[in-house]
Structure formats: C-alpha cells, structure tokens
C-alpha cells in the first residue's frame, strides 16, 4: 500500500490550522509518530524543519510507549462498553456513546488539573 505524502502533509496542515484556530494550543512543537510511515517522508521532514518542529519516533509496534494515549483509549472504550450494556443500546450507536463519554471526560474535574475540568483548563 502506497502512502500519499502530499495527502498526509495536507491532513496535518488542516489539523494544525484547526487546533490553532480552536485555541487548543499556541503552537505544535513536537510530532509523535509510531513509524508506520505516515510521517516518514523527506517532504514531511522538510516541512517540519521549515515550521521549526521536531519529530519524536517511537519503535514500531510498541503502543505501550504512548502510555497516555493508550490509557485514554482504554478508559473511553471501557466506559462505552459500560454505557452500552447498562442502557441496552444497539452496537450501531457506539460512536454516539463514545462522543458522550468524551464529553463526560471533558466536563469532569481532575486531580492533575488542580480540580479543574479539562474544558476549564483549556479555555481558562
């Protein structure tokens, strides 16, 4: 399977523009990738140099090294299963349940954020 380098750069630029306009961050400084090929091209490396970013690569097939991402995915998936089971919703609505669990997470206070919700921490 051939990976479209221009598509990946365009998708990344689109995400970056969205993140900056939504005020999710002031700048993206580091790109983390698992060496699957999406961000491993000369063109993408040149783009990163131009915008002043670094790329942190984890070893291939080691998702455990992205511990926060893995923890969040597992936590959300467990909540999706629990909500679907207790509400008897059909499997076809798992996406809506995931959207709801993500909303709940963003509106629940966290110790790491000194009792603020992620939404409060993001938007002051």
PLY file of the C-alpha trace (Angstrom):
ply
format ascii 1.0
element vertex 124
property float x
property float y
property float z
element edge 123
property int vertex1
property int vertex2
end_header
0.00 0.00 0.00
1.48 3.32 -1.08
1.14 6.21 1.32
0.27 9.59 -0.20
2.84 12.02 1.21
1.03 15.11 -0.07
-2.22 13.85 1.49
-0.50 13.39 4.87
1.05 16.86 4.78
-2.28 18.39 3.76
-4.11 16.49 6.53
-1.51 17.57 9.09
-1.72 21.22 7.99
-5.51 21.07 8.20
-5.35 19.62 11.73
-2.78 22.23 12.80
-4.94 25.07 11.47
-7.97 23.66 13.29
-6.05 23.23 16.58
-4.70 26.78 16.45
-8.00 28.41 15.48
-9.86 26.48 18.18
-7.21 27.73 20.65
-6.24 24.21 21.69
-2.62 25.33 21.68
-0.38 28.25 20.79
1.95 26.13 18.66
2.64 22.49 17.95
6.26 21.84 18.87
6.65 18.05 18.72
5.07 15.44 16.48
4.98 11.93 17.93
4.75 9.05 15.48
4.93 5.26 15.67
6.99 4.73 12.48
4.11 3.31 10.47
5.02 5.53 7.55
2.53 8.39 7.64
5.07 10.96 8.74
8.26 9.34 7.45
8.98 11.08 4.19
11.57 13.56 3.03
8.84 16.05 2.13
7.32 15.85 5.61
10.78 16.18 7.23
11.38 19.33 5.17
8.02 20.71 6.29
8.89 20.08 9.94
12.22 21.87 9.54
10.54 24.87 7.89
7.99 25.25 10.70
10.56 24.54 13.45
9.11 21.29 14.78
10.78 18.11 15.92
9.56 14.57 15.34
9.70 12.01 18.15
9.54 8.48 16.79
8.65 5.50 18.96
9.68 1.97 17.96
7.31 0.27 15.52
4.55 -1.88 17.10
5.07 -0.56 20.63
1.84 1.26 21.52
2.67 0.86 25.21
5.23 3.66 24.79
2.37 6.06 24.09
1.04 5.42 27.59
-1.26 8.43 27.94
-2.93 7.81 24.59
-3.32 4.11 25.32
-4.73 4.84 28.79
-7.25 7.32 27.39
-8.36 4.94 24.63
-8.81 2.06 27.10
-10.68 4.24 29.60
-13.05 5.61 26.96
-13.66 2.17 25.48
-14.45 0.70 28.91
-16.95 3.48 29.51
-18.50 2.93 26.07
-19.00 -0.76 26.85
-20.45 0.02 30.29
-22.88 2.64 28.99
-23.98 0.48 26.08
-24.52 -2.51 28.37
-26.48 -0.63 31.03
-28.62 1.28 28.54
-29.20 -1.68 26.16
-28.31 0.49 23.17
-27.57 -1.30 19.88
-23.97 -1.67 18.68
-24.70 0.69 15.82
-24.77 3.62 18.29
-21.28 3.01 19.73
-19.99 6.19 18.04
-22.62 8.31 19.76
-21.81 6.64 23.08
-18.11 7.39 22.51
-18.94 11.03 21.80
-20.92 11.20 25.04
-18.17 9.56 27.14
-15.63 12.00 25.70
-17.95 14.88 26.60
-18.27 13.49 30.15
-14.48 13.23 30.46
-14.01 16.82 29.34
-16.56 18.06 31.89
-15.28 16.05 34.89
-12.81 17.63 37.33
-9.36 16.05 37.51
-6.74 15.97 40.27
-3.96 16.54 37.74
-5.57 19.86 36.79
-6.00 21.03 40.40
-9.69 20.21 40.45
-10.47 21.93 37.13
-12.18 20.23 34.24
-10.19 19.79 31.01
-12.55 22.35 29.42
-11.76 24.91 32.16
-8.03 24.26 31.84
-8.17 24.70 28.07
-10.34 27.81 27.95
-9.47 29.40 31.33
0 1
1 2
2 3
3 4
4 5
5 6
6 7
7 8
8 9
9 10
10 11
11 12
12 13
13 14
14 15
15 16
16 17
17 18
18 19
19 20
20 21
21 22
22 23
23 24
24 25
25 26
26 27
27 28
28 29
29 30
30 31
31 32
32 33
33 34
34 35
35 36
36 37
37 38
38 39
39 40
40 41
41 42
42 43
43 44
44 45
45 46
46 47
47 48
48 49
49 50
50 51
51 52
52 53
53 54
54 55
55 56
56 57
57 58
58 59
59 60
60 61
61 62
62 63
63 64
64 65
65 66
66 67
67 68
68 69
69 70
70 71
71 72
72 73
73 74
74 75
75 76
76 77
77 78
78 79
79 80
80 81
81 82
82 83
83 84
84 85
85 86
86 87
87 88
88 89
89 90
90 91
91 92
92 93
93 94
94 95
95 96
96 97
97 98
98 99
99 100
100 101
101 102
102 103
103 104
104 105
105 106
106 107
107 108
108 109
109 110
110 111
111 112
112 113
113 114
114 115
115 116
116 117
117 118
118 119
119 120
120 121
121 122
122 123
